[in-house]
Amino acid sequence: MINRRFQLAFSLGVLIFLLANFASGQSSRPRRVKPSAKPAEEPLLRPEPKPSPTARNNPNAPLISVQPVKPIDNPLANTNPTGDTASTATGATATNASGGTSHAYQLLQQKQFAAAAKEAKEVAANYPNDSEAWKIAGFAELNLKQYTEAAADLEKAISLQRAAKQEDPNTVDALAQAYVLSEKFEQALPLLVTATTRSGTKPDAGMLYFRALSEYKMGKAADAERSFNSVIKINPKDSLSLFYLGQLALARNDLDGAVAALNRATLNDPRMASAWTLLTSVYLRRAATSTDTAKSDADYLNAVRAGEGLIKLRTDVEALTLFGQALIGSAQYARAAAALERAVLGNDAKGVTFYLLGVAHSRAKNFPKAIAALESAAAKTPSDVNVYRELGYAYEVSKQYAKALAAYQKGSNLAPADTDFKESIERVMPFAK
């Protein structure tokens, strides 16, 4: 009988198949061999799940649907709400009470953002040097999630403020937010550094987060890590910062650090699907690379636990495939097959999902179903050598020697230096008639 253990893990977009602890049977019986590691044809995971979680109020929302860091309840607290003094200071023609920025500001306070933006832009059109009009328009557009328009108007406001030597920190901070939310991280970062290093004031956790995010997006890993850690010092339960700290740890191959950060992230925000996804992947990777069987077993079980957290939130093909992979690693083959059967029902199921389904059925010794799944995998990913290794084995166990030989030969053609395929071909050839 064949006695072996199957281990499987994704590693930063690389699909790794580890087969170990097997004993060969009689020469007429198939022997499972260790497939070589190879890049996945359809990698399911990457260091950064897409879209990357960015929102302060919804970790799973894409970047462009983020609310401003701080509510814009009184953005003009340090200015003259009528707009008259500011307009005169910036060189604008003085406006009367009914036609100035006073009413637009009131609309902004009342959260009538569309009306405030419209009225402020009308004032700005008539008095283009009125910094308050541009500022109100920018704040209103920021609340309306019109980030590109907000950035343009706030740029004009700051330019006029600087010309009058009356730069307003509120406007600077709002422009920084607008830049981040419109993904202009290079432009945002200098303003965010200013916002988080003002003398005599404690940095705002939200602005620190945006600074860290901008540093991360610009590839400044060390700076981003320091900034995310600064956020955690202020708010230890900031799940988004913990998520990114997990990604940064993973990028430098600190799997223990990644696990610690991602566990904290999912504890603080159990609905953060991105964190559950990455945590499952990291557990699988750590299990597959561990030389300690007990620790490897524990990590596979932890991967299942993380996968269970994931599929409570997502039941798409990728989530079910990853969960099925964790179940295979923990030798829960029946559960794995059930999850993967659901995954292959969709039209977007990839070859790797059918491959894993075939593995699950094969380990459960349901070879007819294993063959069906592996044949589908071969049709979808005809260049994946591992598929032919598993398919040849399933055919051979089922005594379909001619088909087994054909599968092994296809695998050998893809990997000519692989001696295991050559041995398998020699083993089954006498029986293939």
Buried (B, 14 or more C-beta within 10 A) or exposed (E): EEEBBBBBBBBEEBBBBBBEEBEBEEEEEBBBBBBBBBEBBBBBBEBBBEBBBBBBEBBBBEBBEBBBBBEBEEBBEEBBBBBBEBBBBBBBEEBEEEBBBBBBBBBBBEEBBEBBBBBBBBBBEEBEBBBBBBBBBBBBBBBBBBBBBBBBBBBBBBBBBEBBEBBBEBBBBBBBBBBBBBBBBEBBBEBBBBBBEEEEEEBBBBBBBBBBBBBBBBEBBEBBBEBBBBBBEBBEEBBBBBBBBBBBBBBEEBBEBBBBBBBBBBEBBBBBBBBBBBBBBBBBBBBBBBEEEEEBBBBBBBBBBBBBBBBEBBEEBBBBBBBBBBBBBBBBBEBBBBBBBBBBEEEEBBBBBBBBBBBBBBBBEBBEBBBBBBBBBBEBBEEBBBBBBBBBBBBBBBEBBEBBBBBBBBBBEBBEEBEBBBBBBEBBBEBBE
